Amino acid sequence: MKSVSELTDFYYKELYPSINKLEETRKRIVSQLKFYGGMGIVAFAIVALWMGKNFGLLHPLSIALVIGFIILASITYRFMTNGYAKDFKAKIITPMIGAIDPHLLYNPDFMVSQHLFERSELFKHSIDRYSGNDYVKGSIGGVSLEFSDIHAEYQTRDSKGRTQWHTLFRGLFLVAEFNKHFKAKTVILPDYAEKSFGSLIGGWLQSINFTREGLIRMDDPEFEKHFVVYGSDQIEARYILTHSMMKRILDFQRRVSHPLFISFVHNHIHVGIATGKDLFEPAVFTSLLDYKQTMEYVNTLQNTIGLVEELKLNEKLWSKE
Amino acid sequence: MQIFLIVLGALALIAILMYNSLIGKKNQVENIFAGVDTVLKKRYDLIPNLVASVERYMEHEKDTLEKVTQYRAQAMKPGISDDQKIALDAKLTAALGSITVAMEGYPDLKANENVMHLQRSLSEIEEQISAARRAYNQAVTDLNNAIEMFPTNLMAGWMNLQRRAVFEITVTERQNVDVNALFNR
């Protein structure tokens, strides 16, 4: 397992030839985008002027024109950047993951299965649309793990019968083997109730949450402030969440600064980090040599894969070895 | 007259809710103590084996070993109260801890696979016991709070509910048992 600075070195030194080539492609795409963008705007302006004269700006045809232009522009953008994104994943992300640990496999188009996502019980809502990418699978220090970007959505209908899509979860989802045996389910969620209503009313609201099993109050005040724990077994939940484990989870939460969802089901730990965006997607308008951007890729990988060591999942129980 | 009936009904409802929540808390404590008991028994089952295997080596710790056997016998006696069990458990944990430390001084023991096996099983059970203790303490704290806080204290007094003792959590227990560090020294 490499450190962040080693990885940054790897990025700027080992990957330099590929980065340079890709950077050329990126610059070409940006200038093409600017060219087509400019042409598009001029064409749009001419057509819009003509339409405005003949039909008026609020005419349905004019509105259709605007929408048509937006769709055309986004299709063009996708089409032009798609190859670049693929190249980026193949030539930058793949070797980086290999550098972190040769036991890791990477597939940009695959994702953690919906079955595993639902098994985690982190989200009780039914899922109507499930997608993802950037799948990594392998083992770190003898602990098998897999993770990917996940976007889970559900559908509702309003009074007029229109369907609306709502995001249930968007971000990184990780499943890893846990180092202890357990039978019950334990779910750790961000504590919204206690934060917004205080410990008295919030605590009461948590205890009457009917979609979840029993509320488990932990004996770490700091942990209790950030998370709420539900589970089917009071003793087993504490067997998993030792004082040191709670501290490690808190430390991890401080570093990722996105809502954290963790569950322990079926001898596995499931972690959802709700980043709200797609990771490892190259930003066409930012240079590949940009330090901040690079650090984001490196840190995301390091944080996710490093979770195994951070939570000491590799220190297995002797009877589980 | 109607208002009087409504007030009476509301009071009765509150009383029922308080009664039920107190009973729920009391049962939760008993339920979890059953869990504590199970893991404690697991440890009691290992103790005779451990004592028998280390006795030959540990001449100087005869007293401690005897004490461990004694505490175990007391804890296994039928009909002892929960509070007594808790007190015995604290003594037993301390005595077992000192044996573990003393074992460091006997290289022969560390080479004995049987003893190491027992010792590792014990430290795994120790983690389970620690979790069970914490769960029990939380349940007892909930019950004790309800017994002492107004207005449930009135109801608890009438129901004759008593405060329960909690397990003392030692400082070493707050740290995770690091099995690797214990055996790789």
Interface residues (C-beta under 8 A of the other chain):
Chain A: R217 D219 Q234 I235 E236 A237 R238 Y239 T242 H243 S244 M245 E315 L317 W318 S319
Chain B: Q28 I32 G35 V36 V39 R120 S121 E124 E127 Q128 S130 A131 A132 R134 A135 N137 Q138 A139 D142 R174 Q175 N176 D178 V179 N180
